[in-house]
Amino acid sequence: MLTSSATFEQPATLDEALSFLAANSDATILAGGTDLMVEQELGVRPLTSVLAVDLKEVSAKVRT
């Protein structure tokens, strides 16, 4: 699970995502999450910040 001090961001735009990544260089990018959640439950991967993205929206914006 995320620690109480962890941040979770779900940006609406690519610019918001890039700004979050610039401010949180240790962020984990989440697109789905099955493996990430398993690792969290096992205590394998500590998270300080998570950037959740919708791959369809982001990839469409990157291609244009």
C-alpha positions as CSV (number, residue, x, y, z in Angstrom):
1,M,0.0,0.0,0.0
2,L,1.0,3.6,-0.4
3,T,2.5,5.1,2.7
4,S,0.6,7.9,4.4
5,S,3.1,10.4,3.0
6,A,2.8,9.1,-0.6
7,T,1.2,11.1,-3.3
8,F,-1.1,9.8,-6.0
9,E,-1.8,11.8,-9.1
10,Q,-4.2,11.1,-12.0
11,P,-3.5,13.9,-14.5
12,A,-6.1,15.0,-17.1
13,T,-3.5,16.2,-19.6
14,L,0.0,15.2,-20.8
15,D,1.3,18.6,-19.5
16,E,0.0,17.8,-16.0
17,A,1.7,14.4,-16.1
18,L,5.0,15.9,-17.2
19,S,4.8,18.5,-14.5
20,F,4.2,15.9,-11.9
21,L,7.1,13.8,-13.1
22,A,9.4,16.8,-13.1
23,A,8.5,17.5,-9.4
24,N,8.5,13.8,-8.4
25,S,11.5,12.2,-10.1
26,D,11.0,9.0,-8.0
27,A,7.4,8.6,-9.2
28,T,6.1,5.2,-10.3
29,I,4.0,5.4,-13.4
30,L,0.9,3.2,-13.1
31,A,-1.0,2.0,-16.1
32,G,-3.1,-0.9,-14.9
33,G,-1.4,-1.9,-11.7
34,T,-1.7,-5.7,-11.3
35,D,2.0,-6.3,-10.8
36,L,2.5,-3.1,-8.8
37,M,-0.3,-4.1,-6.4
38,V,1.1,-7.6,-5.9
39,E,4.6,-6.1,-5.1
40,Q,3.0,-3.7,-2.7
41,E,1.2,-6.5,-0.8
42,L,4.4,-8.5,-0.6
43,G,6.4,-5.4,0.6
44,V,8.8,-5.6,-2.4
45,R,8.3,-2.1,-3.8
46,P,8.0,0.9,-1.5
47,L,6.2,3.8,-3.2
48,T,6.5,7.5,-2.5
49,S,4.5,8.8,-5.4
50,V,2.4,7.3,-8.1
51,L,1.4,8.8,-11.5
52,A,-1.7,7.0,-12.8
53,V,-2.2,7.3,-16.6
54,D,-4.8,6.2,-19.1
55,L,-2.6,4.7,-21.8
56,K,-5.1,5.3,-24.6
57,E,-5.3,9.1,-23.8
58,V,-1.5,9.5,-23.3
59,S,-0.4,7.6,-26.3
60,A,-2.9,9.4,-28.5
61,K,-1.5,12.7,-27.3
62,V,2.1,11.7,-27.7
63,R,1.5,10.6,-31.3
64,T,0.0,13.9,-32.4
